[in-house]
Amino acid sequence: MTQWYPVSPTLWQGRDDSAEAADARRLFQTVIRSEDFAPQDWPKQIALMGFACDEGVKRNAGRPGAAGAPDALRKALANMASHDGHERLVDLGNWVAQAPDLEGAQQTLRDAVRRCLCAGMRTLVLGGGHETAFGHGAGVLDAFAQESVGIINLDAHLDLRQTERATSGTPFRQLAQLCDAQRRVFHYACFGVSRAANTRALWREATRRNVTVVEDLDCYNALAQMTQFIARVDKIYLTIDLDVLPVWEMPAVSAPPLWGCR
């Protein structure tokens, strides 16, 4: 069973420059920390949620540890300067997956995302392995059932694997299958793909699904393709896997790429 916990206030700490000026503030001073998961109380705000899960990484024979990432990322963000719009950020806590129930955890995240979006919030989810993408993306598809949704993934991997059960390598195949079930078009673009990290079977599946693919070596010239993709849909779900970065910049991932985007 996936459990929800509010975030500890000790995570949101940093340097206090408020004596300098009223607007000399940092994220830890402007983020709102909620003690309840009540998205209906925060319309037009941005829901920050953590998905503390690496069961999908373990199933995918990767390096575990991503379950601790949501709180680690909060600590890293806390001391950054707060600018216009950042005051909309509401920390709605962590969804903590209980192994081995990845499917249940993904469904819980899916329902939470849908509730937030239907309450008029936007969603920012910190994973977790990239199994996060199915729960988050499915919630977006559910909330905007009558609109076309484009999925943009910044990732060294296509994550279209065919397996008997969900893993960190299957979220976009799962989303494609969900689109099939909902009788809607699967709009998927993946930027930063490493040819060395994706088998011919994955490239074949991407071709079959009409996926827009931009390799890591071509990302410097990808703006036109991204603009064209965005223009074809009503809503965008953006997901970023940190292994899209070079291994020397981001070694703390399950499957570091050979090259990465620069």
Residue pairs with C-beta under 8 A, 6 or more apart in sequence:
1 98
1 101
1 104
2 95
2 96
2 97
2 98
2 101
2 104
2 105
2 108
2 109
3 95
3 96
3 98
4 37
4 93
4 94
4 95
4 96
5 93
5 94
5 96
6 33
6 34
6 35
6 36
6 93
7 33
7 50
7 71
7 74
7 91
7 93
7 94
8 71
9 33
11 71
11 74
11 75
11 78
12 27
12 28
12 31
12 33
12 74
12 78
12 91
13 28
13 78
13 79
14 26
14 27
14 28
14 29
14 78
14 79
15 26
15 79
16 26
16 29
17 24
17 25
17 26
18 24
18 25
18 29
25 81
25 82
26 78
26 79
26 80
26 81
26 82
27 77
27 78
27 79
27 80
27 81
27 82
27 86
27 89
28 78
28 79
29 82
30 82
30 86
30 87
30 89
31 48
31 78
31 86
31 89
31 90
31 91
32 42
32 45
32 89
32 90
32 91
33 90
33 91
34 41
34 42
34 90
34 91
34 92
34 93
37 92
37 93
37 112
39 47
39 92
39 112
39 115
39 116
39 119
39 121
40 115
40 119
42 90
42 92
42 119
42 121
43 119
43 120
43 121
44 88
44 120
44 121
45 88
45 89
45 90
45 121
45 122
46 88
46 89
46 90
46 121
46 122
46 123
46 124
47 90
47 92
47 116
47 121
47 122
47 123
47 124
48 89
48 90
48 91
48 92
48 124
48 126
49 92
49 93
49 94
49 95
49 109
49 112
49 113
49 116
49 123
49 124
49 125
49 126
50 69
50 70
50 71
50 73
50 74
50 93
50 94
50 95
50 125
50 126
50 128
51 70
51 94
51 95
51 97
51 105
51 109
51 125
51 126
51 127
51 128
51 132
51 135
51 136
52 67
52 68
52 69
52 70
52 71
52 94
52 95
52 96
52 97
52 128
53 66
53 67
53 95
53 96
53 97
53 102
53 105
53 127
53 128
53 129
53 131
53 132
54 64
54 65
54 66
54 67
54 128
54 129
54 168
54 254
55 97
55 99
55 100
55 101
55 102
55 105
55 129
55 131
56 102
56 129
56 130
56 131
56 166
56 167
56 168
56 169
56 170
57 63
57 64
57 65
57 66
57 129
57 131
57 167
57 168
57 254
58 64
58 99
59 102
59 163
59 165
59 166
59 167
59 168
60 129
60 161
60 167
60 168
60 169
60 254
62 129
62 168
62 254
62 255
63 253
63 254
63 255
64 254
65 252
65 254
66 127
66 128
66 129
66 254
67 96
67 97
67 128
69 126
69 127
69 128
70 94
70 126
70 127
70 128
71 94
73 126
74 91
74 126
89 124
90 121
92 112
92 116
95 105
95 108
95 109
95 112
97 104
97 105
98 104
98 105
102 131
102 165
102 166
102 167
103 165
103 166
105 131
105 135
106 131
106 134
106 135
106 138
106 166
107 135
108 135
109 125
109 132
109 135
109 136
109 139
110 134
110 135
110 136
110 138
110 139
110 142
111 139
112 139
113 123
113 125
113 135
113 136
113 138
113 139
113 140
113 142
113 143
114 139
114 142
114 143
116 122
116 123
116 139
117 123
117 139
117 140
117 143
117 144
118 143
123 136
123 139
123 140
125 132
125 135
125 136
127 133
129 168
129 254
130 155
130 157
130 159
130 168
130 169
130 171
130 239
130 241
131 166
131 167
131 168
131 170
131 171
132 171
132 239
133 153
133 159
133 171
133 172
133 175
133 239
133 241
134 166
134 170
134 171
134 172
134 174
134 175
136 237
136 239
137 151
137 171
137 175
137 237
137 239
138 174
138 175
138 178
140 149
140 235
140 237
141 149
141 175
141 178
141 179
141 182
141 184
144 234
144 235
145 182
147 234
147 235
148 184
148 185
148 187
148 232
148 233
148 234
148 235
149 184
149 187
149 233
149 234
149 235
149 236
149 237
150 187
150 188
150 189
150 229
150 230
150 232
150 233
150 235
150 236
150 237
151 172
151 175
151 186
151 187
151 188
151 189
151 236
151 237
151 239
152 189
152 191
152 226
152 229
152 230
152 236
152 237
152 238
152 239
153 159
153 172
153 188
153 189
153 190
153 191
153 239
153 240
153 241
154 190
154 191
154 192
154 238
154 239
154 240
154 241
154 244
154 261
155 190
155 191
155 192
155 193
155 239
155 240
155 241
155 243
155 244
156 192
156 193
156 194
156 197
156 216
156 241
156 243
156 244
156 255
156 257
156 260
157 169
157 193
157 194
157 197
157 198
157 202
157 241
157 243
157 255
158 172
158 190
158 193
158 198
158 202
158 203
158 205
158 206
158 211
158 213
159 168
159 169
159 170
159 171
159 172
159 173
159 190
159 241
160 170
160 172
160 173
160 176
160 202
160 205
160 206
160 209
160 211
161 167
161 169
161 170
161 173
161 202
162 170
162 173
162 201
162 205
163 169
163 170
166 174
168 254
172 188
172 190
173 205
175 186
175 188
176 186
176 188
176 209
179 185
179 186
180 186
186 209
186 210
187 229
187 232
187 233
188 209
188 211
188 212
189 211
189 212
189 213
189 214
189 225
189 226
189 229
190 206
190 211
190 212
190 213
190 214
191 214
191 219
191 222
191 226
191 244
191 261
192 214
192 215
192 216
192 219
192 244
192 260
192 261
193 213
193 214
193 215
193 216
194 215
194 216
194 257
194 258
194 259
194 260
195 215
196 257
196 258
196 259
197 255
197 257
197 258
203 213
206 213
212 225
212 229
214 222
214 225
214 226
216 244
216 257
216 259
216 260
216 261
217 259
219 261
219 262
220 262
230 236
241 253
242 250
242 252
242 253
243 250
243 253
243 254
243 255
243 256
243 257
243 260
244 257
244 260
244 261
245 257
245 260
245 261
246 257
246 259
246 260
246 261
246 262
247 256
247 257
247 258
247 260
249 260
250 256
250 260
